[in-house]
Amino acid sequence: MNRREFIKIGAAGAIGFGIASAIEIPILESVISSKNNDVKNLQSQVTSSQQAFLTLGVNEQKEVEAILETIIPTDSSGPGAKEAGVIFFVDHQLAGDYGNGSRMYRKGPFVPPGLAGPITVQGITYAAGSPAEPYGGPTYQYNMTLREFWRSALLAFETYCTSTYGKNFEDLTSTQQTQALTDLFNNKPTTANFSNIVPLDFFNELIVMAWSGFLMDPIYGGNTNMVGWTYTGFTGANEGDTFKEGRNVTQLMVASTPTRYPPHSMGQFQQAVGEI
């Protein structure tokens, strides 16, 4: 399996897996705002995100960058996570509400899936134990924020790579890197040796965050210069008429030849309609 085939499997899997944390990354919230200053501030944050990290440490940056570029590599068919600045998206999400668990129910009980019974939770005994985790894992059952989850999992994964393959993840060959991520998917590292985190949960989180940073509006720190949208042919907020590119939606529907509009971001849309 080559690296681009691995991407295709990951992209399809991301749809079925869901986000391991079960926390929705907001797509439009804080962008569609009645206050123009809010949009300006967000655009300023995007600019700064290309220049500085907010939460990932130096060693974490190396590991995360290598992981993201393994999931979405740069090759002859198009740009990858590097060109899209996905690592800045991940870093800024972990530094903000997402990483701090502002939308997460944090009072528990925190019961890992697949525990053999009997188990006792808050004074109640369950003879059959806890339910087995469905494929991909739909819930986040950890007594930690997403930032803590990433910090623990990254350290555990680096330790696993060193003990199994002899080097840190970022220093492995491309084949070994793909295999190491496959090990996560297959839960090959034991949970006990993985900071009590189910390896598959971390794999799911990596896949979803990688593709979110590659395909979301640039205002969130990734998809630099809209390379992800250009690669996939997505036009973003561009329907043609707003940006005076010749044809509106109705005209496109009856046109005899196809027209491909270039992508435009939410910030560009706000400027085009005169809101900022």
C-alpha positions as CSV (number, residue, x, y, z in Angstrom):
1,M,0.0,0.0,0.0
2,N,1.5,3.3,-1.0
3,R,1.1,6.5,0.9
4,R,-1.6,8.0,-1.3
5,E,-3.7,4.8,-1.0
6,F,-3.3,5.2,2.8
7,I,-4.8,8.7,2.5
8,K,-7.8,7.4,0.6
9,I,-8.5,4.9,3.3
10,G,-8.0,7.5,6.0
11,A,-10.4,10.0,4.3
12,A,-13.1,7.3,4.0
13,G,-12.5,6.1,7.5
14,A,-12.8,9.6,9.0
15,I,-16.4,9.7,7.8
16,G,-17.2,6.5,9.6
17,F,-15.1,6.9,12.6
18,G,-16.4,10.3,13.8
19,I,-14.2,12.4,16.1
20,A,-12.9,10.4,18.9
21,S,-13.6,13.2,21.3
22,A,-17.2,13.6,20.1
23,I,-16.7,17.3,20.1
24,E,-17.8,19.2,17.0
25,I,-15.2,21.6,15.6
26,P,-17.3,24.7,14.8
27,I,-17.4,25.5,11.1
28,L,-19.3,28.7,10.9
29,E,-19.6,29.8,14.5
30,S,-17.5,32.9,15.3
31,V,-17.3,33.6,11.5
32,I,-20.8,34.6,10.7
33,S,-21.0,37.5,13.1
34,S,-22.9,40.7,13.3
35,K,-19.7,42.4,14.6
36,N,-17.2,43.1,11.8
37,N,-14.4,43.4,14.3
38,D,-14.9,39.7,15.3
39,V,-14.1,38.7,11.7
40,K,-11.1,41.1,11.6
41,N,-9.7,39.6,14.8
42,L,-10.1,36.1,13.5
43,Q,-8.3,37.0,10.3
44,S,-5.5,38.5,12.4
45,Q,-5.2,35.2,14.3
46,V,-4.9,33.3,11.0
47,T,-2.0,35.5,10.0
48,S,-0.3,35.0,13.3
49,S,-0.9,31.2,13.2
50,Q,1.4,31.0,10.2
51,Q,4.3,32.4,12.3
52,A,4.0,30.9,15.8
53,F,2.8,27.9,17.8
54,L,0.5,28.4,20.8
55,T,0.6,25.1,22.6
56,L,2.7,22.4,20.9
57,G,6.2,22.0,22.3
58,V,9.3,21.7,20.1
59,N,9.4,17.9,20.2
60,E,5.6,17.7,19.8
61,Q,5.8,19.9,16.7
62,K,8.3,17.5,15.0
63,E,6.2,14.5,15.8
64,V,2.8,16.0,14.9
65,E,4.2,17.5,11.6
66,A,5.6,14.1,10.6
67,I,2.3,12.4,11.5
68,L,0.2,14.9,9.5
69,E,2.5,14.6,6.5
70,T,2.2,10.8,6.6
71,I,-1.6,11.0,6.6
72,I,-1.7,13.7,3.9
73,P,1.6,13.6,2.1
74,T,2.9,15.8,-0.7
75,D,3.3,14.0,-3.9
76,S,2.9,14.3,-7.7
77,S,-0.9,14.3,-7.4
78,G,-1.1,17.3,-5.2
79,P,-0.2,19.3,-2.0
80,G,-0.3,17.7,1.4
81,A,-0.6,18.7,5.1
82,K,2.7,20.7,4.9
83,E,1.5,23.1,2.2
84,A,-1.9,23.5,3.9
85,G,-0.3,24.4,7.3
86,V,-2.4,21.7,9.0
87,I,-0.1,21.7,12.0
88,F,-1.1,25.3,12.8
89,F,-4.7,24.3,12.7
90,V,-4.1,21.5,15.1
91,D,-2.0,23.7,17.4
92,H,-4.6,26.5,17.5
93,Q,-7.5,24.1,18.1
94,L,-5.6,22.5,21.0
95,A,-4.8,26.0,22.4
96,G,-8.4,27.1,22.3
97,D,-11.9,25.9,23.4
98,Y,-11.4,22.5,21.7
99,G,-8.3,21.6,23.5
100,N,-9.5,23.0,26.8
101,G,-12.7,20.9,26.7
102,S,-15.0,23.9,27.0
103,R,-17.8,21.9,25.3
104,M,-17.0,18.6,27.0
105,Y,-18.9,17.0,29.8
106,R,-16.2,16.5,32.4
107,K,-17.9,15.0,35.4
108,G,-17.8,11.3,34.3
109,P,-18.1,8.6,35.2
110,F,-15.2,7.7,33.0
111,V,-15.5,4.0,32.1
112,P,-13.3,2.5,29.4
113,P,-15.1,0.3,26.9
114,G,-14.7,-3.4,26.8
115,L,-14.0,-4.0,30.5
116,A,-14.9,-7.6,31.6
117,G,-17.5,-7.8,34.4
118,P,-18.3,-7.5,37.0
119,I,-17.5,-3.8,37.4
120,T,-18.9,-1.3,39.9
121,V,-19.6,2.3,38.8
122,Q,-20.8,4.8,41.3
123,G,-22.1,2.1,43.6
124,I,-23.8,0.1,40.8
125,T,-22.4,-3.3,39.8
126,Y,-22.6,-4.3,36.2
127,A,-22.2,-8.1,35.8
128,A,-21.4,-7.9,32.1
129,G,-18.9,-5.1,32.4
130,S,-18.8,-2.2,30.0
131,P,-20.0,-2.4,26.4
132,A,-17.4,-3.2,23.7
133,E,-16.3,-0.1,21.8
134,P,-18.0,0.1,18.4
135,Y,-15.8,0.3,15.3
136,G,-14.0,3.7,15.5
137,G,-15.2,4.6,18.9
138,P,-18.1,7.1,19.1
139,T,-17.4,8.6,22.6
140,Y,-14.7,10.2,24.5
141,Q,-14.3,8.5,27.9
142,Y,-11.2,10.1,29.4
143,N,-10.8,12.2,32.5
144,M,-8.7,14.8,30.6
145,T,-9.0,17.6,28.2
146,L,-8.2,17.2,24.5
147,R,-4.9,19.0,25.0
148,E,-4.0,16.6,27.8
149,F,-5.2,13.7,25.6
150,W,-2.9,14.7,22.8
151,R,0.1,15.4,25.1
152,S,-0.2,12.0,26.7
153,A,-0.9,10.1,23.5
154,L,2.0,11.8,21.6
155,L,4.4,10.9,24.3
156,A,3.2,7.3,24.4
157,F,3.3,7.0,20.6
158,E,6.8,8.3,20.5
159,T,7.8,5.8,23.1
160,Y,6.1,3.0,21.2
161,C,7.9,3.9,18.0
162,T,11.3,4.0,19.7
163,S,10.8,0.6,21.3
164,T,9.3,-1.0,18.3
165,Y,11.1,0.6,15.4
166,G,14.2,2.0,17.0
167,K,13.6,5.7,16.4
168,N,11.2,8.5,17.1
169,F,8.3,8.7,14.6
170,E,9.7,11.7,12.8
171,D,13.0,9.8,12.1
172,L,11.4,6.7,10.7
173,T,11.3,5.8,7.0
174,S,8.0,6.6,5.2
175,T,7.1,2.9,5.2
176,Q,7.7,2.6,8.9
177,Q,5.7,5.7,9.6
178,T,2.7,4.3,7.7
179,Q,3.1,1.0,9.5
180,A,3.3,2.8,12.9
181,L,0.0,4.5,12.2
182,T,-1.4,1.2,11.1
183,D,-0.4,-0.2,14.4
184,L,-2.4,2.5,16.2
185,F,-5.5,1.6,14.1
186,N,-5.1,-2.0,15.0
187,N,-4.6,-1.3,18.7
188,K,-1.3,-3.0,18.6
189,P,0.2,-0.9,21.4
190,T,-1.3,-2.0,24.7
191,T,-3.6,0.5,26.4
192,A,-1.7,0.0,29.6
193,N,1.5,1.1,27.9
194,F,-0.3,3.9,26.1
195,S,-1.1,6.2,29.0
196,N,-4.4,4.3,29.4
197,I,-5.5,5.7,26.1
198,V,-7.0,3.3,23.5
199,P,-4.6,3.6,20.6
200,L,-7.5,3.5,18.0
201,D,-9.0,6.6,19.7
202,F,-5.8,8.5,19.1
203,F,-5.7,7.3,15.5
204,N,-9.2,8.5,14.9
205,E,-8.4,11.9,16.4
206,L,-5.3,12.2,14.2
207,I,-7.3,11.4,11.0
208,V,-10.1,13.8,11.7
209,M,-8.0,16.7,12.8
210,A,-5.6,16.2,9.8
211,W,-8.5,16.3,7.3
212,S,-10.2,19.1,9.1
213,G,-7.1,21.3,8.9
214,F,-6.7,20.4,5.2
215,L,-10.3,21.2,4.2
216,M,-11.7,23.8,6.6
217,D,-11.9,27.5,6.0
218,P,-8.5,29.2,6.3
219,I,-9.8,31.3,9.1
220,Y,-9.2,28.4,11.5
221,G,-5.5,28.3,10.8
222,G,-5.2,25.5,8.2
223,N,-5.9,25.2,4.5
224,T,-3.2,27.8,3.8
225,N,-3.9,29.7,0.6
226,M,-6.9,27.3,0.2
227,V,-4.7,24.6,-1.2
228,G,-7.0,21.9,0.1
229,W,-10.0,23.4,-1.6
230,T,-8.1,24.0,-4.8
231,Y,-6.9,20.3,-4.8
232,T,-10.4,19.0,-4.2
233,G,-12.2,21.5,-6.5
234,F,-14.3,23.0,-3.6
235,T,-15.2,26.6,-4.1
236,G,-15.8,27.6,-0.5
237,A,-18.0,30.7,-0.3
238,N,-17.7,31.4,-4.1
239,E,-21.0,31.0,-6.0
240,G,-19.7,33.2,-8.8
241,D,-22.1,36.2,-8.7
242,T,-20.7,37.6,-5.5
243,F,-17.2,37.8,-6.9
244,K,-18.3,39.0,-10.4
245,E,-17.0,36.0,-12.2
246,G,-19.5,36.0,-15.0
247,R,-22.3,33.6,-14.2
248,N,-24.6,33.0,-11.3
249,V,-25.9,29.7,-10.1
250,T,-28.9,29.7,-12.4
251,Q,-26.7,30.4,-15.4
252,L,-24.3,27.7,-14.4
253,M,-27.1,25.1,-14.3
254,V,-28.1,25.7,-18.0
255,A,-24.6,26.3,-19.3
256,S,-23.4,24.1,-22.2
257,T,-19.8,24.0,-20.9
258,P,-18.6,23.6,-17.3
259,T,-17.1,26.5,-15.4
260,R,-14.8,26.0,-12.4
261,Y,-14.7,28.9,-10.0
262,P,-11.6,29.4,-7.8
263,P,-12.2,28.9,-4.1
264,H,-12.9,31.9,-1.8
265,S,-12.8,32.0,2.0
266,M,-15.3,33.4,4.4
267,G,-13.1,36.4,4.9
268,Q,-13.0,37.1,1.2
269,F,-16.8,36.7,1.1
270,Q,-17.2,39.2,3.9
271,Q,-15.0,41.7,2.0
272,A,-16.8,41.0,-1.3
273,V,-20.2,41.9,0.2
274,G,-18.8,44.9,1.9
275,E,-19.2,43.7,5.5
276,I,-15.5,44.4,6.4
